[in-house]
Amino acid sequence: MKKLFLITMSLLLAASLLTAEGGAEFSGDIETLWGVGAPWTDSDTKAGYFTLGTTNFTGKLDAYYGNSSAYAEATLSYDAVNREGGNLTNGLDLSLGELWLDYTESFWGLRIGRQKAAWGKADGIDIANVLCPSDMSSLAAMTSDDSKLAVDAIRFSLSGNQFTADVYWIPFFTPSALPLDEANPLRKFIVPQTFELPIPAMNTILSIPVTIDGIETPEVAIWNGEYGLRVSGYFSALDLSLYGFYGWDDTPFLDYTISYGEAQPPYPAMPNGLTVNGKYERMVMLGADAALPAGETVLRLETAFFPQRHFQKTEGGSLQRNQLSALAGIDWMPSGWTLTAQYYCDAVFGDIDELERTDSYQHGATLSVSKSLVNETLELSLAGILGLNDFDSMLSPSVKYSLSDQISVGTTAYIFLPGPDKDGKYGAYKDLSTISINAKFSF
């Protein structure tokens, strides 16, 4: 933590020295977000209980001198609901968002450090957007507008009148942030606290505790790096991008081991625990996207192919299968309105009987509608996603009002609805449905 603080202070000092011939701009946000479980959630543990209680201060420093520039972003947050989490005590957490140096000439550039990049044209759905991992460690992170983590990388760029090309080398692997702490309410969606194990010979079901022994990350070695390529062309009729990625899947594949107590003759040894281990596997992605504008309408297309990608097995471990993902979306922006609709699909080829995945073809749709009123100080919006396999969904209506250019207040609901026969991906979170209020000051 001291090293992070010293790095940030050193960059601030360097920026102040540059202001004589260069420039530096400091900006940031102070935001607070409070949420409670919706009335229809579990009355014993969720309804009326606080699910969100975060206050964040984010500082951003942008310094430049000639063809050189530097950028730093860090966030100090306090979580009043999960006070035992974080890198500091009492719910405090200090995290480094981005920290990079950049040098740019007329046709080439070089960026080194911790940085973010969004690949693809999809809105809220990851198809080819695999460069940066996701933050799934909390409900606040999952529902944030920016839930991606930065990666430590070197980016070399080429640019012309109608094209750009970015080549990435990521020497250090950054996994997705997962809710693995025992006190985290999201942990049960990845690893449950207990496991129900049927014992047919005794006509009973044992409830045994589950412990996480460890998640094995790739060795920090030069041969374990990740590589990415994006080539984009800009033409009068469309924008087109091609992607290539060779790296690691940013979520682990789990393995399970049952432990047994001592035998008590004439009774055999009985299971007394389940231990979970995990590791990350290599992944290859080839992708493309296109955007075709037509007046107030934009058509977006995106696809990605994953040859021999690893998938989680029901009994633990992984199997490799070919995977193809695709998306088609449309944006319509008449005066004061923004409407976005998308259809996405994902197909896995080959036998899936041993996989945790229940459908070889999964698909869904999203819809987002927003309207600005009262001289663009009031914004009403509704976003939703529907899984078309189980017909589960998530709805998020919101209202935002700008008191001034710096201060805004609002309210948002996150409503998770299960399908008629199965909970589904989104319905599994039904007891995390939340109604929240927030306020933000930007400077």
N, C-alpha and C positions, 0 to 999 in steps of 0.2 A: 504494500500500500504506500509506503514511503517512497519507493522508486517511482510509482505512478505520479505521486504528488510532485516529486522533483522534476520529472520529465515535463509535466504540464507547466510548472513555474519557469523552467528553463525556456520553454517555447514562448511563454508570455514575455519574458525578458528579451529574447531575441527579436520578437516582433516589435517591442518598443524601440529597440535600437534601429530597426529598419525604417521607422516612420520618417526619418530625416530625408531619405531619397526614395523610399518605397511607400508602403502603406499597410495598415492593419485595421481590421474591423472586428469588433467583439459584439456578439449578439447572443440571444438565448431565450429560454422560456422557463417560467415557473408555473407548474400545473398541479392541481389537486383533483383527485377522483375518488368518490365514495359510492359504494353500491351495496344493495341488500338483496337477499334472495327473494324472488318473486313469491306472491301469496300462494300460488298453486304448487310450489315445490315441497319437498319433504318437511312437514311441520315440526318434526323432532330435531332436525339438525340444520335445515337450510332456510325455510321461510322466515323472513324477518331478521335473520342473522346477517352480519356484514360479510360480504364476499370480496369487496374491494375497499381499500383505505390507503391509497398511495399519494404521496406528495413528492414531486420531482423538481429538481433544479438542473437544467441542461445549459451548459455554456459552450459557445462555439467561437473559435478564433480563426480568422482567415487573414493570413499575412502574405504580402507579395512584394517582389523587388525585381523589376525587369521581366525576364522570362521565367523567373523562379517564383514559386509560391509554396505555402505550407498551410495545412488545415488541421485543427484539433477540435475534438468534441468529446465532452465527458459529462456524465450524469450522476448526481448525488440524489438518491431516493430514500424515502422512509416508508416502510410498509407497516401500518398500524394493525393490520389483521394478522400477518405472519411475522411477528416480531423476532422470532428465533432464526429467521433466514438471513441471507446476505453475507457479504464479506466482512462487514463490521458488526458490532454488537447492537442489540436492542432494535433490530429491524432496519438499520442503516445499511446502504449498499452503495459503493462507489464503483462505477463501471466506465471503461474507456470505450467510446463509440468508434471514433476514427482518429487517426494520427498519421498523416502522410506528408511527404515532400514531393514536389512536382517541378519538372523542368520541361518547357515547351518551346520548340522552334516552329517555323512556318509549316512544316510537313511531318514532323515527328515529335514525340513527347515521351517522357519517362516519369513514372510515379512509383514511389517506394514507401511502404509502410502499411499501416492498418487501414483498410478501405472497404467501401461497399460498392456494389454494382448490381443493378436490376436487369436481368435478361428477359427478353420476351415482351409480347404485347398484351398478355392476359391481365385482367384486373382481379386481384385477390386469389387467383388460382395459379399454382406453380405447374408449368408444363416444361419449358426449357430453363426455367429460373433456378438453376442448381448451384450456381457459383457460391452464394452465401448461405450459410445454414440458418435455421429458424430458431427463434426463442419461444419455446413451449413450456417454460418453467412456471408460469402463473397465468391466471385468467386475464390479468391486466396486460401481460405481454402478448398473449394470443389474440386479444381484441384490439391491440394497438394498430394504428395506421402503418407503423414501421416495425414489423416483428422480425426483421432480418438482422443477423449479427455480421460484423465486419470480419474480413480475413486478412492475414498478414501476407502481402503479395508484392511482387514487382510487376508493373504493367507497362509494356512498351506499345506505343500507339503510332500509327501512320494515318495521315489524313490528306485528302484531296478535295477537289471541288464537288465530287459526287460520291465519295466513299470514305469510310473510316475502317480501320482494322486495329483491334486490341488483342495483344498476346499476354497471357497471365502465367506467371510461375508462382505457385503458393507453396513455399517450403514447409510450413508448419500447419498441421491439420487442426481445424477448428470444428468440433462437433456441434450439433444442435444442443441447446440448453434444455434439459429434461427435468421434470418434477419428481426426482427420485428420493428427496428427503421424506422421512416417515411422516412428518407433520404436514406435508403438502397435500391439500385436498385433491389434487389432480393425479397423485401417485397411483391411485387404484386403476386409472385408465391404461397404465403401462404395466405395473406390477402390483397385484393385490396384496393386502396385508395377510390374508389367509387363503388357503387352497382347499377346495372340497375334493377329497380323494375317496372314490367308492371302493369298498372292500367286499366283493361279491361273496366270498367264502363265509363271511360273517354276517352278510346281509345288513351292512351298516355303511355309513359315510363318515370318514374322519375329516375333521377340520384341522389342518396343520399349518403352522406359521410359515411365512415366506420371508426369506432374508436375501438381500442383494450382496453377493460376495465381492463383486467388482466388475467394471466394464473396461476391457482391455483396449486401449487406444494404440494406433500405429506408432512404432518406434520413431523418435525424433531423429531422422536420418535423411540424408539428401536423396536417397533412392525412394523415399516415401512421399515425395512431393506431389502436388496436383498441378494440372496444366489446363488452361482454357484458351479458346480462340473465338473471337466474334468479328465478323466481317459484315459491314452494313453498306448498302447502296441507296442513294436518294435520287429518285427519278420523278418526272412530271406526273406520272400516273400512279406510282406507288412507292413505298419504302420497303426495302427487303433486307433481312438479316439472316446470316448463317452462323451456326454455333457448333463448337466441338468442345468436349470436356472429358478429361481422364483424371479421376481422383477417387475419393472415398464416398460411399453413402454416409450421410451425416447423422443417421440414426443407427443404433447398434442392433445386431441380431442376437437374440437371447437363447441361452441353453439352460436346461433345468436338470437338477440332480436331487433325487429323493434320499434323505438320510433315514436310518433306522435305529431304534433303541435296542437294548439287549433282549434276547429271547427269554421268555419266562415259561419253561416247559410245564405243561404240554403245549403252551401257546407259542407261536413263532414270533420273531422280532417284528415289531409294528413300526410303520412310518411315523416319524416325529418331526419332520421338517422338510421344506423345499428350498433349495439354494439356487439362486439365479446368477448366472454369469453372462457376459456379453462381449462381443467384439464387432469391429467394423470391417466391411468388405469393400473391395475395389468396384468401381462403377465407370461405365463409358456412356456418354450421351452425344448423339448427333441430332441437331435441331435446326429449325427454320421458322421465321415468322414474316408476315407481310401486313401492311396497312394501306388500304385503298380509300382515299378521301373522295367524297362526292358531295359538294356543297356543305350542308349542315350535318351530313352523315359520314361516318367512317366505318368501314368494314375491316375487321381484324381477323387474321388467321394465324395459327401457331401449331406446330407439331414437334414431337421429340421421339426418337427411337433409342431404346436402351438394350443393346445386345447382351444377352446372358447376364441379366441383372439378378442379384440375390434377393430372395423373398423368404420371409419368416415361415418356418415349419411349425405345425401345431405341437409336435412333440419336442421342439427345440432344435436349434441349428437353422440352416438355410438350404434352399435349392435354387438353382439358376434357371431362369426362363427369359425369353425375349419379351419385351414390353413396348407397346406403342401408345403414346398419348397425343391428343389433339384437342383443339379448341377453335370455335368460330364465334365471333362476337360482333356486335354492332353498337355504335355510339350515335345518338341523335341529340343535337344541341340547338334547339330553337331558343328564342330569346327568353332568358331567365330560367330555362329548364335544362336539365342534363339527364338523359335516359341511356342506360347501358344494359344490354341483354347478352348473355353468353350461354353457349352449350359446350360442354366438355365431355370427353370420354377417355377411357383408359382400358386397353386390352392386354391380357397376358396370354401368350400362346403356349400350348402344351397342357399336360395334366396338372390340375391344381388340387387333387384330392388330399395331398399331404400338407398343403399350405394353410395358414390361418385365413387367407383370403377365401371368401365364399363364392364369389362370382368372377369368372374369367373376364367378363365385360362389365365395367362399371361406368356409369355416366350420370350427369346431373346438369342443372341449369342455374344461372344466377340472374338476378334482376336488381337494378339500382335506379332509383328515381329521386331527383333533388330539385328544389325550386327556391330561388332567391326572391325575397320580398322586402318591402320597406327600405328602398334605396340600398338593397343588397346588405342590410344589417341583420336580417332574419333569414335563416336557412332551414328549410324543412326537408328531411330526407327519409327514405325507406330503402333498406338493402335486405336482400334475402337470397338464400341458397337452398335448392331442393335436390336431394338425392333421389334419382329416378329408379334405383334398385329397390330400396326399402321405403321410399316416399317419406323419409325423415327430412327435417328442414331446420334452418336457423333464420330468424327474422330479427332485424335491428332497426327500429324506427328511432329517429333522433330529431331534436330541435336545438339550434344554436343561435344565440343572439350576441351581436357585437356591441358592447357598451361604448367602446371607442376603438381606435385603430390598434390599441394595445391589449385591451381586455375583452374577453368573450366568456359567456357562461352558457351552459347547455344541459340537456338531459338526454340519456340514451338508454334503451332497453336491449338486452341480449336474450332472446327467447329461443330455446332449443325444444323442438317438438319431435317426439318419436313417430315412427311409422305405424301403420295399423297392425302389422304382424310382428315386426322387429323394431328394436330401438333404432338401429342403424348408426352410422358414424356420428351424426349430429344429435340424434335422439339420446345417445348414451350420456350426454351432458345435461339431460332434462332437469336435474336437480341443481344445476348451476345457473339456471335462468336468473337474470339479474336486472334490476332497475337502478340506474346510477345517475348522479349529478356530477358535473365537473366545472371548473373554472380555470382559465389560462391567461397569463400575462406574458406578452412577447415584447422583447426590446432589441 
